[in-house]
Amino acid sequence: MNSRDIFQNLDFERQKRGYTVREFSARCGISPRTWTAYKSKPDRIPLGVIEKAANVMILPMGELLKRRS
């Protein structure tokens, strides 16, 4: 799994739970602009942001890293 897959999984789960980019990024401690920048360069997402995002959505890291088919 690469960083693009992780970003797509996070963004899919964000949308599924009804969070706007502004709400979600505020809960993760980043700006909405930073979240949007991660879309174009997902390899720059720090592990801490991934962990915070998983905690916000109450999503186990194993589920987050699982491939979607």
C-alpha positions as CSV (number, residue, x, y, z in Angstrom):
1,M,0.0,0.0,0.0
2,N,1.4,3.4,-0.9
3,S,0.7,6.9,0.5
4,R,-1.9,7.6,-2.2
5,D,-4.0,4.6,-1.1
6,I,-3.8,5.8,2.5
7,F,-4.9,9.3,1.6
8,Q,-7.8,7.9,-0.5
9,N,-8.9,5.6,2.3
10,L,-8.8,8.6,4.8
11,D,-10.7,10.8,2.4
12,F,-13.3,8.1,1.7
13,E,-13.9,7.5,5.4
14,R,-14.1,11.3,6.0
15,Q,-16.8,11.6,3.4
16,K,-18.6,8.5,4.6
17,R,-18.8,9.9,8.1
18,G,-20.1,13.3,6.8
19,Y,-17.1,15.5,7.9
20,T,-16.4,18.5,5.7
21,V,-12.7,19.2,4.9
22,R,-12.8,22.1,7.4
23,E,-14.3,20.1,10.3
24,F,-12.0,17.1,9.7
25,S,-8.8,19.1,9.3
26,A,-9.6,21.1,12.5
27,R,-10.0,17.8,14.4
28,C,-6.7,16.6,13.1
29,G,-4.9,19.8,14.0
30,I,-4.1,20.9,10.4
31,S,-5.4,23.6,8.1
32,P,-7.9,22.7,5.3
33,R,-5.3,24.0,2.9
34,T,-2.8,21.4,4.2
35,W,-5.3,18.6,3.8
36,T,-6.0,19.7,0.2
37,A,-2.2,19.8,-0.5
38,Y,-1.9,16.2,0.8
39,K,-4.2,15.2,-2.1
40,S,-1.7,16.2,-4.7
41,K,1.4,15.0,-2.7
42,P,0.2,12.3,-0.3
43,D,3.8,11.1,0.4
44,R,4.2,14.2,2.6
45,I,1.5,13.2,5.1
46,P,3.2,12.7,8.5
47,L,2.4,9.6,10.4
48,G,1.1,11.7,13.3
49,V,-1.6,13.2,11.1
50,I,-2.6,9.7,9.9
51,E,-2.8,8.5,13.5
52,K,-4.9,11.6,14.5
53,A,-7.2,11.1,11.6
54,A,-7.7,7.4,12.4
55,N,-8.5,8.3,16.0
56,V,-11.0,11.0,15.0
57,M,-12.9,8.5,12.9
58,I,-12.4,5.7,15.5
59,L,-10.8,3.6,12.8
60,P,-8.2,1.0,13.7
61,M,-4.9,1.4,11.8
62,G,-5.4,-2.1,10.3
63,E,-8.7,-1.1,8.7
64,L,-7.1,2.1,7.4
65,L,-4.2,0.3,5.8
66,K,-6.5,-2.4,4.2
67,R,-6.8,-2.2,0.5
68,R,-10.2,-1.4,-1.0
69,S,-11.4,-3.4,-3.9
